[in-house]
Amino acid sequence: MLLLPTIMEKLNQIKEIISSTLKNLYEATENRDDQEDLTPHIRTPCASPVHTKISQ
């Protein structure tokens, strides 16, 4: 029973962090029209990222 207040405190801290992160994400997506589109600058793999041995 003595651990319950400590656990609740940590959970409330995590809840605040998640709430503020979600708020920032929603604000960023709402203001997306003002930002530059970075889609052409995103790197994509040209092949399988898993190393495979080529038999000759």
Backbone as XML, in Angstrom:
<?xml version="1.0"?>
<chain id="A" units="angstrom">
  <residue number="1" name="MET">
    <atom name="N" x="0.807" y="-1.202" z="0.000"/>
    <atom name="CA" x="0.000" y="0.000" z="0.000"/>
    <atom name="C" x="0.848" y="1.262" z="0.000"/>
  </residue>
  <residue number="2" name="LEU">
    <atom name="N" x="2.053" y="1.182" z="0.516"/>
    <atom name="CA" x="2.891" y="2.374" z="0.580"/>
    <atom name="C" x="3.411" y="2.785" z="-0.793"/>
  </residue>
  <residue number="3" name="LEU">
    <atom name="N" x="3.440" y="1.860" z="-1.740"/>
    <atom name="CA" x="3.934" y="2.176" z="-3.076"/>
    <atom name="C" x="2.890" y="2.864" z="-3.943"/>
  </residue>
  <residue number="4" name="LEU">
    <atom name="N" x="1.641" y="2.753" z="-3.579"/>
    <atom name="CA" x="0.569" y="3.302" z="-4.408"/>
    <atom name="C" x="0.697" y="4.804" z="-4.662"/>
  </residue>
  <residue number="5" name="PRO">
    <atom name="N" x="0.958" y="5.649" z="-3.671"/>
    <atom name="CA" x="1.109" y="7.079" z="-3.963"/>
    <atom name="C" x="2.281" y="7.375" z="-4.905"/>
  </residue>
  <residue number="6" name="THR">
    <atom name="N" x="3.358" y="6.625" z="-4.758"/>
    <atom name="CA" x="4.517" y="6.817" z="-5.633"/>
    <atom name="C" x="4.178" y="6.433" z="-7.064"/>
  </residue>
  <residue number="7" name="ILE">
    <atom name="N" x="3.485" y="5.329" z="-7.218"/>
    <atom name="CA" x="3.084" y="4.883" z="-8.557"/>
    <atom name="C" x="2.121" y="5.883" z="-9.178"/>
  </residue>
  <residue number="8" name="MET">
    <atom name="N" x="1.170" y="6.377" z="-8.406"/>
    <atom name="CA" x="0.215" y="7.360" z="-8.921"/>
    <atom name="C" x="0.918" y="8.645" z="-9.342"/>
  </residue>
  <residue number="9" name="GLU">
    <atom name="N" x="1.902" y="9.066" z="-8.576"/>
    <atom name="CA" x="2.674" y="10.266" z="-8.913"/>
    <atom name="C" x="3.374" y="10.090" z="-10.257"/>
  </residue>
  <residue number="10" name="LYS">
    <atom name="N" x="4.022" y="8.950" z="-10.449"/>
    <atom name="CA" x="4.718" y="8.675" z="-11.711"/>
    <atom name="C" x="3.735" y="8.607" z="-12.873"/>
  </residue>
  <residue number="11" name="LEU">
    <atom name="N" x="2.599" y="7.977" z="-12.666"/>
    <atom name="CA" x="1.597" y="7.892" z="-13.726"/>
    <atom name="C" x="1.058" y="9.270" z="-14.098"/>
  </residue>
  <residue number="12" name="ASN">
    <atom name="N" x="0.868" y="10.133" z="-13.117"/>
    <atom name="CA" x="0.413" y="11.495" z="-13.408"/>
    <atom name="C" x="1.468" y="12.273" z="-14.184"/>
  </residue>
  <residue number="13" name="GLN">
    <atom name="N" x="2.741" y="12.061" z="-13.866"/>
    <atom name="CA" x="3.813" y="12.715" z="-14.616"/>
    <atom name="C" x="3.816" y="12.240" z="-16.066"/>
  </residue>
  <residue number="14" name="ILE">
    <atom name="N" x="3.660" y="10.941" z="-16.260"/>
    <atom name="CA" x="3.622" y="10.389" z="-17.616"/>
    <atom name="C" x="2.405" y="10.917" z="-18.366"/>
  </residue>
  <residue number="15" name="LYS">
    <atom name="N" x="1.275" y="11.021" z="-17.682"/>
    <atom name="CA" x="0.055" y="11.545" z="-18.304"/>
    <atom name="C" x="0.265" y="12.978" z="-18.789"/>
  </residue>
  <residue number="16" name="GLU">
    <atom name="N" x="0.927" y="13.797" z="-17.985"/>
    <atom name="CA" x="1.204" y="15.182" z="-18.378"/>
    <atom name="C" x="2.128" y="15.240" z="-19.592"/>
  </residue>
  <residue number="17" name="ILE">
    <atom name="N" x="3.135" y="14.390" z="-19.611"/>
    <atom name="CA" x="4.067" y="14.356" z="-20.745"/>
    <atom name="C" x="3.334" y="13.955" z="-22.017"/>
  </residue>
  <residue number="18" name="ILE">
    <atom name="N" x="2.505" y="12.929" z="-21.937"/>
    <atom name="CA" x="1.754" y="12.470" z="-23.109"/>
    <atom name="C" x="0.773" y="13.540" z="-23.566"/>
  </residue>
  <residue number="19" name="SER">
    <atom name="N" x="0.101" y="14.188" z="-22.635"/>
    <atom name="CA" x="-0.860" y="15.242" z="-22.990"/>
    <atom name="C" x="-0.174" y="16.399" z="-23.696"/>
  </residue>
  <residue number="20" name="SER">
    <atom name="N" x="0.978" y="16.817" z="-23.188"/>
    <atom name="CA" x="1.670" y="17.936" z="-23.823"/>
    <atom name="C" x="2.221" y="17.538" z="-25.189"/>
  </residue>
  <residue number="21" name="THR">
    <atom name="N" x="2.675" y="16.294" z="-25.335"/>
    <atom name="CA" x="3.165" y="15.821" z="-26.628"/>
    <atom name="C" x="2.037" y="15.782" z="-27.646"/>
  </residue>
  <residue number="22" name="LEU">
    <atom name="N" x="0.878" y="15.270" z="-27.241"/>
    <atom name="CA" x="-0.269" y="15.239" z="-28.148"/>
    <atom name="C" x="-0.698" y="16.646" z="-28.547"/>
  </residue>
  <residue number="23" name="LYS">
    <atom name="N" x="-0.699" y="17.564" z="-27.598"/>
    <atom name="CA" x="-1.070" y="18.948" z="-27.896"/>
    <atom name="C" x="-0.116" y="19.540" z="-28.928"/>
  </residue>
  <residue number="24" name="ASN">
    <atom name="N" x="1.187" y="19.311" z="-28.736"/>
    <atom name="CA" x="2.176" y="19.820" z="-29.687"/>
    <atom name="C" x="2.005" y="19.191" z="-31.065"/>
  </residue>
  <residue number="25" name="LEU">
    <atom name="N" x="1.703" y="17.900" z="-31.113"/>
    <atom name="CA" x="1.495" y="17.239" z="-32.401"/>
    <atom name="C" x="0.274" y="17.792" z="-33.120"/>
  </residue>
  <residue number="26" name="TYR">
    <atom name="N" x="-0.824" y="17.981" z="-32.385"/>
    <atom name="CA" x="-2.025" y="18.536" z="-33.003"/>
    <atom name="C" x="-1.780" y="19.958" z="-33.506"/>
  </residue>
  <residue number="27" name="GLU">
    <atom name="N" x="-1.057" y="20.759" z="-32.741"/>
    <atom name="CA" x="-0.747" y="22.116" z="-33.187"/>
    <atom name="C" x="0.132" y="22.093" z="-34.428"/>
  </residue>
  <residue number="28" name="ALA">
    <atom name="N" x="1.083" y="21.184" z="-34.475"/>
    <atom name="CA" x="1.981" y="21.095" z="-35.628"/>
    <atom name="C" x="1.229" y="20.667" z="-36.881"/>
  </residue>
  <residue number="29" name="THR">
    <atom name="N" x="0.295" y="19.734" z="-36.750"/>
    <atom name="CA" x="-0.445" y="19.289" z="-37.929"/>
    <atom name="C" x="-1.463" y="20.329" z="-38.373"/>
  </residue>
  <residue number="30" name="GLU">
    <atom name="N" x="-1.976" y="21.140" z="-37.462"/>
    <atom name="CA" x="-2.910" y="22.197" z="-37.850"/>
    <atom name="C" x="-2.194" y="23.299" z="-38.619"/>
  </residue>
  <residue number="31" name="ASN">
    <atom name="N" x="-0.946" y="23.567" z="-38.291"/>
    <atom name="CA" x="-0.180" y="24.625" z="-38.947"/>
    <atom name="C" x="0.666" y="24.092" z="-40.091"/>
  </residue>
  <residue number="32" name="ARG">
    <atom name="N" x="0.290" y="22.964" z="-40.618"/>
    <atom name="CA" x="1.099" y="22.317" z="-41.648"/>
    <atom name="C" x="1.137" y="23.112" z="-42.950"/>
  </residue>
  <residue number="33" name="ASP">
    <atom name="N" x="0.115" y="23.882" z="-43.246"/>
    <atom name="CA" x="0.083" y="24.640" z="-44.492"/>
    <atom name="C" x="1.203" y="25.668" z="-44.552"/>
  </residue>
  <residue number="34" name="ASP">
    <atom name="N" x="1.652" y="26.148" z="-43.398"/>
    <atom name="CA" x="2.686" y="27.167" z="-43.361"/>
    <atom name="C" x="4.090" y="26.591" z="-43.496"/>
  </residue>
  <residue number="35" name="GLN">
    <atom name="N" x="4.216" y="25.278" z="-43.430"/>
    <atom name="CA" x="5.531" y="24.655" z="-43.430"/>
    <atom name="C" x="5.895" y="24.132" z="-44.805"/>
  </residue>
  <residue number="36" name="GLU">
    <atom name="N" x="7.185" y="23.997" z="-45.019"/>
    <atom name="CA" x="7.696" y="23.450" z="-46.269"/>
    <atom name="C" x="7.482" y="21.939" z="-46.279"/>
  </residue>
  <residue number="37" name="ASP">
    <atom name="N" x="7.140" y="21.409" z="-47.430"/>
    <atom name="CA" x="6.964" y="19.965" z="-47.565"/>
    <atom name="C" x="8.334" y="19.311" z="-47.708"/>
  </residue>
  <residue number="38" name="LEU">
    <atom name="N" x="8.676" y="18.433" z="-46.783"/>
    <atom name="CA" x="9.988" y="17.790" z="-46.790"/>
    <atom name="C" x="9.951" y="16.388" z="-47.385"/>
  </residue>
  <residue number="39" name="THR">
    <atom name="N" x="8.859" y="16.019" z="-48.027"/>
    <atom name="CA" x="8.727" y="14.679" z="-48.583"/>
    <atom name="C" x="9.854" y="14.323" z="-49.553"/>
  </residue>
  <residue number="40" name="PRO">
    <atom name="N" x="10.287" y="15.225" z="-50.446"/>
    <atom name="CA" x="11.379" y="14.841" z="-51.357"/>
    <atom name="C" x="12.705" y="14.589" z="-50.646"/>
  </residue>
  <residue number="41" name="HIS">
    <atom name="N" x="12.849" y="15.049" z="-49.424"/>
    <atom name="CA" x="14.117" y="14.908" z="-48.714"/>
    <atom name="C" x="14.172" y="13.682" z="-47.814"/>
  </residue>
  <residue number="42" name="ILE">
    <atom name="N" x="13.118" y="12.894" z="-47.797"/>
    <atom name="CA" x="13.081" y="11.711" z="-46.945"/>
    <atom name="C" x="13.854" y="10.587" z="-47.625"/>
  </residue>
  <residue number="43" name="ARG">
    <atom name="N" x="14.762" y="9.967" z="-46.876"/>
    <atom name="CA" x="15.545" y="8.864" z="-47.433"/>
    <atom name="C" x="14.733" y="7.573" z="-47.366"/>
  </residue>
  <residue number="44" name="THR">
    <atom name="N" x="14.802" y="6.819" z="-48.439"/>
    <atom name="CA" x="14.148" y="5.521" z="-48.468"/>
    <atom name="C" x="15.186" y="4.478" z="-48.858"/>
  </residue>
  <residue number="45" name="PRO">
    <atom name="N" x="15.085" y="3.275" z="-48.335"/>
    <atom name="CA" x="16.075" y="2.253" z="-48.685"/>
    <atom name="C" x="15.926" y="1.838" z="-50.139"/>
  </residue>
  <residue number="46" name="CYS">
    <atom name="N" x="17.061" y="1.567" z="-50.784"/>
    <atom name="CA" x="17.023" y="1.165" z="-52.188"/>
    <atom name="C" x="16.960" y="-0.352" z="-52.325"/>
  </residue>
  <residue number="47" name="ALA">
    <atom name="N" x="17.176" y="-1.061" z="-51.240"/>
    <atom name="CA" x="17.126" y="-2.523" z="-51.271"/>
    <atom name="C" x="16.691" y="-3.008" z="-49.895"/>
  </residue>
  <residue number="48" name="SER">
    <atom name="N" x="16.722" y="-4.289" z="-49.736"/>
    <atom name="CA" x="16.359" y="-4.866" z="-48.445"/>
    <atom name="C" x="17.370" y="-4.437" z="-47.389"/>
  </residue>
  <residue number="49" name="PRO">
    <atom name="N" x="16.911" y="-3.953" z="-46.239"/>
    <atom name="CA" x="17.854" y="-3.541" z="-45.199"/>
    <atom name="C" x="18.536" y="-4.724" z="-44.511"/>
  </residue>
  <residue number="50" name="VAL">
    <atom name="N" x="18.067" y="-5.931" z="-44.818"/>
    <atom name="CA" x="18.658" y="-7.128" z="-44.225"/>
    <atom name="C" x="19.824" y="-7.580" z="-45.087"/>
  </residue>
  <residue number="51" name="HIS">
    <atom name="N" x="20.955" y="-7.836" z="-44.448"/>
    <atom name="CA" x="22.137" y="-8.286" z="-45.181"/>
    <atom name="C" x="21.908" y="-9.704" z="-45.689"/>
  </residue>
  <residue number="52" name="THR">
    <atom name="N" x="22.075" y="-9.879" z="-46.981"/>
    <atom name="CA" x="21.914" y="-11.214" z="-47.559"/>
    <atom name="C" x="23.170" y="-11.578" z="-48.321"/>
  </residue>
  <residue number="53" name="LYS">
    <atom name="N" x="23.556" y="-12.827" z="-48.237"/>
    <atom name="CA" x="24.743" y="-13.308" z="-48.935"/>
    <atom name="C" x="24.349" y="-13.695" z="-50.352"/>
  </residue>
  <residue number="54" name="ILE">
    <atom name="N" x="25.106" y="-13.199" z="-51.310"/>
    <atom name="CA" x="24.831" y="-13.500" z="-52.710"/>
    <atom name="C" x="25.700" y="-14.691" z="-53.109"/>
  </residue>
  <residue number="55" name="SER">
    <atom name="N" x="25.068" y="-15.755" z="-53.534"/>
    <atom name="CA" x="25.843" y="-16.931" z="-53.964"/>
    <atom name="C" x="26.220" y="-16.767" z="-55.427"/>
  </residue>
  <residue number="56" name="GLN">
    <atom name="N" x="27.453" y="-17.165" z="-55.746"/>
    <atom name="CA" x="27.930" y="-16.994" z="-57.131"/>
    <atom name="C" x="28.165" y="-18.309" z="-57.795"/>
  </residue>
</chain>
